[in-house]
């Protein structure tokens, strides 16, 4: 039995795969990031969210996650997973490699994530060959939920937001500066806090102001990430993540005007990862 996890900053999607059965068990839990949460808390979290779904001990665990792009992050996650699953063969890798394997399987392409954060890489069908760092919600993450949420809340307080949208936003969130500063500077996961406002953009996707925000954010993602790879036009494009999925038309338009082939957009990488590890 194989246990697979795709963990972003907001949530973790788990899949259980039996190689001799077509059935795939799917469930979700809290996001896991070794840089934000201590080992004991992570062990308790995974035990409570995963154990009830397991009917036997996994032989292999594949964990793809935010915070797993460095040796220190990989070691930290592997350490706590090994305590939970002591007999399992455990592989820990970045959520970006997970997205590439999920989207491209064994084909070459530029794999992109636009969810709570954003990221991209050139994938050769087996491994990541080139990578432009996303730089996080402060310096980068263009087009992501945290990026668009940041723009949205800033436009509200700077009085840039159109009046009708401003009233709707106020009714939905009752924003105030004390709460804003508390979540940005005192509480953990400020990127999650900002990303929650992106739901407002999804719910008002037909409004011109919201559409323009998304277009500008995705355009920045193309310009500052995809188009900085050498020979980027030689690769097909793949996207995964909530923002990419909900705003497919914008991505299709930008790909077309950039002269790029857009092959696939998915909401979650986990199903593609289940397919990948079942087949390879």
N, C-alpha and C positions, 0 to 999 in steps of 0.2 A: 504494500500500500504506500502511495506517495502523498505527502501533504505539501501543498503549495500555498505560499502567501505572497500577495502583492500589497505592500503597505505604503500608503502615502502619508501626508501630514495629518489628514483628517480621519481616514478609516483604513482598515485592513480587510481585503477580500481574501477569503480562504477557499481552497478547493481540495477535495479528497478524490484521488484517482486510483482505481483498481485496474491494473494493466490487462486483466483477463475479463473485464466487465465494461460495457459501454456507459454505465451509470457514473455520473460525476456529482458529488455532493458539494453544494455551495452554501456558504454562510459568510457573514461579515462581523467585524469587531472594530475596536478602537484603533486609531492610527498608532504606529510604533516608531519612535525615533530615539535612538540611543543617546543623542545629544541633549534631549529635553527631559528624559525620564530615567530614574535610577533602576538598577538591576532588580531589586526586590519587587518594586512596583510592576515591572514588566513581566516577571515570572508569575505573579498573582493574576495579572491581566490575562495572559495567554492561558493559564490554567483554567480560569473561570469561563473564558470565551470559546476555548477550543476543545477541552477535554470531553464535554458532554456530547460532542459531535463525533468522537472517535470510538469505534467499536473494537479496535485493536491498535497495537503500537505501530507507528509508521516505520517502514524500512528506510525511507529517504525523506528528507525535508528540504525543500527549495524555498528560500526566503529572499524576496526581492523588496528592497525598501529604501525610503528616504533616509539619509544619513549613513548609507552603506556604500558610499563611493570611495571611502578611504580605508586603509588597513586597520586603523583604530576602530572605526565604526563597524567594520565586518567582524573584527575580533570580539567586540562587545556584544553584538547580537548572537554570534555563534556560541559565545560563552553561556548566555542565559538559556538559549534553546537547548544546548547540550545537557543542561541540568534538568530540563523538562522531559527531553527525549534522549536518555542516555545511550540507548542502543542504536539510534538512527544515524545514518550517514547524512551529514548536514552541509549544504552549500548555501552561502550567503553572498548576494551580489546586489548591485545598485538597482533601484527601480527603473533606471534608464535601460539597463541590459534586459530587464524583464519586459519592458515595453517593446524593445527591438525584437526579442524572441517571439513575443506574442503577436506582433503585427506582421513582421517579415518572415517568420519561421526560419527557413534556410536560404532566403533570397536577400540580395543586397538592396539597400535603400537608405533614405534619411528618415529615421524614426523620431517622432516628436510627441511630447507630453504637454497638454495644456489642460490642467486641472486646478487644484489649489495653487500649485506653482507651475512653472513651465521648464522644459528642457528639450534637448535635441542631440542627435549623434549621427554619424555616418557608420552604418553597420554593413559588414561584408558577407553576412549570411552565417557567421559563426561568432564574431566578436566585434566590439566597438573599435573602429579604426581612427576616428577623429571625434573630438568633442569640444564644443564651446561651452564654458561653464555658465550656468544660469545666473549665478551671483546672488540668488535669494530675493526676498520680497522688497528689500531696501534698494538694491542696486540693479536688479534685473527682473526675472520672472515675467517677461513681457507677455501680455495677453491673458495671463492667468486669472483665477478667481481673486487672489490677493491683490494683484495689480489693478484689476478693474474695480474691486471693492475700495481700494485706496483712492482711485480717481473719483469714484462715486461719492464717498463720504467727504472728500476734500471739496468737491464741487458743491455739495450741500452747504457746508459751513462758509465757503467763499462766495456763496450766492450766485454761482455760475449756472446751476441747475435750473431749467425752465420751471416756472411757477407751479404749473399743474403737476409735474413730476415731483417737485419739491414737497407739495402737500401730500401726495401719495406716499412718498418716502417717509415723511414725518409721521404719518398715520401708521405705517408699518413698523417703524423702529423707535420712535420717540427719542431721537439722538440728542445727547447732551455732551458737552465738552468734558465734564468730570468722568463720565463713563468711558468716553473715547480715550482720554489720557491714561486712565487706569488700565484699560485693556492693552494699550500700546506700550506702556512703559513699566508697568508693575506686574502684570499677570503673564503666565507662560503662553506660548503659541499665539503671538500677535498676528502671525500670518493667517491662522485659522479665523481669528476674529474679523480680519479684513475680508477674507474670502466669503464669509457668510452673507455679506451684502451683495455678492454677485447673484444670489438667488433673486433679488429684486430685478436685476437686468434680465434674467431668464423669464421672469413673470411679465415683464414689460418689453419683450423682444420686438414687438411691432412698433414701438415708439421710436421716432427718428433719433432722439437724443441717445437712447440706449444702444441703438444700432450703430451710431457713429462711434460711441465709446468702444464697442467691440471691434469695429473695423479698424480704428486707430491702434488698438492694442495688438490685434493680430498682424497688422501691417508692420508694426515695430518688431514683432517676433520674426517675421520673414526677413526684414532688413538687417536686424542685428544678430540673427542666428543662422537661419538657413542660407542666406546669400553670402555668408562669410566662409562657407566651406568651398575649397577649390573644386572646380568642376561640378558644382551643385546641380547643374542642369542635366547631368548624366545619370542622376539617381531618381527613382520614383519616390514620392512622398507618402508617409504613413502618419496618422495621428491617432492618439488615444487621450482620454480624459474628459471630464464632464463638460468643460467649456467648449472644447473642440466638438464634442458630440452635439450639444444643443445649438451650436452655431455653424453647422455644416455648410450652409449656403455661403457664408462669408469666406470660409476657407477655400471652397471651390472657386469662388470668384478671384481670390488673391492668387491661387495656384494657376488659374488660367491666364490672368494678366501677367504673371511672372514667367509664363512659358514652361510650366512644370506639370508633370503627370501626377495627379493625386489618386492613389490606388485604394486606400482604405481609411475609414474613420470609425473607431469603436469608442464606446463609453468606458469600458473597463478592460484592463489587460488580462485579468485572471482567467477568463475562458480560453483565450488564445494560448496562455501558458499551460493550461491543462492539456490542450491539444498538442502543444510542443513536447511536453514531457511524456505524454502517452505514446507519441510517435517516434521520438528520438531518445 
